[in-house]
Amino acid sequence: MFGGMGNMGNMAGMMKKVQKMQSEMKKMQDELKRKTVDVTAGGGAVKVVMNGEKQVQSLTIDPAAVDPEDVEMLQDLLSAAFNEATKKVDEMMAAEMGKLTSGLGLPPGML
């Protein structure tokens, strides 16, 4: 008659695991917001430092990269640096999320 009660215990255990994971995920997200990635483009002509919230913390441009006759090249370097920094932040986030969710047995990208 009460054979299904064991499932209630399993459900309570699962809920505790989910709550713990949510807490760990929140902590991890807060930590990742403070981490930064450094990226250079054009052999170091442009350097971008971006945090885990994808906010640019600093931008350094080598004066030699500033050529009034070739503004397009500087624009390309800036675009490349910003795109690479964004990609690195995404990779950093995915790697940390993978560590957190690896014990769940879910395929990558499910959360």
C-alpha positions in Angstrom: 0.0 0.0 0.0 2.8 2.4 0.9 5.3 1.0 -1.6 5.6 4.4 -3.3 6.9 6.1 -0.2 10.4 5.2 -1.0 10.1 7.4 -4.1 9.2 10.4 -1.8 12.6 9.9 0.0 14.3 9.8 -3.4 12.5 13.0 -4.4 13.5 14.7 -1.1 17.1 13.7 -1.7 17.0 14.9 -5.3 15.6 18.3 -4.2 18.4 18.7 -1.7 20.9 17.9 -4.4 19.3 20.5 -6.7 19.3 23.1 -4.0 22.9 22.5 -3.2 23.8 22.7 -6.9 21.9 25.9 -7.2 23.8 27.4 -4.3 27.1 26.2 -5.8 26.1 27.6 -9.2 25.3 31.0 -7.7 28.7 31.0 -5.9 30.5 30.0 -9.1 28.8 32.7 -11.1 29.7 35.3 -8.6 33.3 34.2 -8.7 33.4 34.1 -12.5 32.2 37.7 -12.6 35.4 38.7 -10.9 37.7 36.7 -13.1 39.2 38.3 -16.2 40.6 37.2 -19.5 43.4 39.0 -21.3 43.5 39.0 -25.1 45.8 40.6 -27.6 45.4 41.2 -31.3 47.9 42.4 -34.0 50.9 40.9 -32.2 50.1 42.9 -29.1 49.1 46.1 -30.8 45.7 45.9 -29.0 45.1 44.4 -25.6 41.6 43.9 -24.0 40.9 42.7 -20.5 37.3 41.6 -20.0 35.6 40.2 -16.9 33.1 37.4 -16.6 30.2 39.7 -17.1 31.7 40.6 -20.5 32.5 44.1 -19.4 35.8 45.6 -20.7 38.0 46.3 -17.8 40.8 47.9 -19.8 41.8 48.6 -23.4 45.4 49.3 -24.4 46.4 50.4 -27.9 50.0 50.6 -29.0 50.5 54.1 -30.4 52.2 52.5 -33.4 48.8 50.9 -34.3 47.2 54.4 -34.6 47.7 55.3 -38.2 45.3 58.1 -39.4 45.8 56.8 -42.9 44.6 53.3 -41.9 41.9 53.6 -39.3 40.2 50.5 -40.8 43.1 48.3 -39.6 42.7 49.6 -36.0 39.0 49.0 -36.2 39.7 45.4 -37.3 42.2 44.9 -34.5 39.7 46.1 -31.9 36.9 44.0 -33.3 39.2 40.9 -33.3 40.3 41.6 -29.7 36.7 42.1 -28.4 35.4 39.0 -30.2 38.3 36.9 -28.9 37.8 38.2 -25.3 34.1 37.4 -25.5 34.8 33.9 -26.8 37.3 33.3 -24.0 34.8 34.4 -21.3 32.2 32.0 -22.8 34.8 29.2 -22.8 35.7 30.0 -19.1 32.0 29.9 -18.1 31.4 26.6 -20.0 34.4 25.0 -18.4 33.3 26.0 -14.9 29.7 24.9 -15.5 31.0 21.6 -16.8 32.8 21.0 -13.6 29.7 21.8 -11.6 27.3 19.7 -13.6 29.6 16.7 -14.5 28.1 14.6 -11.7 24.5 15.0 -13.0 25.1 12.8 -16.0 23.5 15.4 -18.3 24.8 16.1 -21.8 26.9 19.2 -22.2 24.8 22.4 -22.6 21.7 21.0 -20.9 21.7 23.6 -18.2 
